[in-house]
Amino acid sequence: MTNTEKIANARKRIDELKRLIEYWNDSDHDEAKIINFTRNIENIVA
């Protein structure tokens, strides 16, 4: 892989991260940020 290809791939990753940051900072998507995980804890005795 040449340096030019490495730079191009790095720029793509940076652009993807910027889009994700903008998405998560967007106040219209507050509901999507909240994830409720239910936890089921079972006591298992061997």
N, C-alpha and C positions, 0 to 999 in steps of 0.2 A: 504494500500500500504506500503510495507516494505521499509526500507532505501535503500536496494540494488536496488529495482525497481525504486525508485526516482532517484538514481544516474544514472542508465541505461538510463532513460528517459531524464535526463539533458544532458548526453553525446550525445544522439541522436540529441537533439536540438542544442547543440554546434556544432556538425558536420555539420548539415544542415546550420547553420549560416556561418560557415567557407566556405562551398561550395558556398553559395550566395555571400559572400564577394569576393572570388576568381573570380567568374563569372563577377561581376560588375567591378572588377579591371582589367579585361582582356581587352586589347585595341582592340581586334578583334570584340568586341560586342558594339562598340561605337554607332552604329546606333540604337541598341535596347534601349539604355539609353535615347534617345531623344524622348520625347512624346509631340506632339503638340496638345493642347486642343483648340478647337474653342469655343468661348463663344458667346452665343446668349443672349443678354440682352433685355428684353421686358419690357416696362413700362405698367403696368396694374393698372388701377384706379378702385377701388371698388365703 
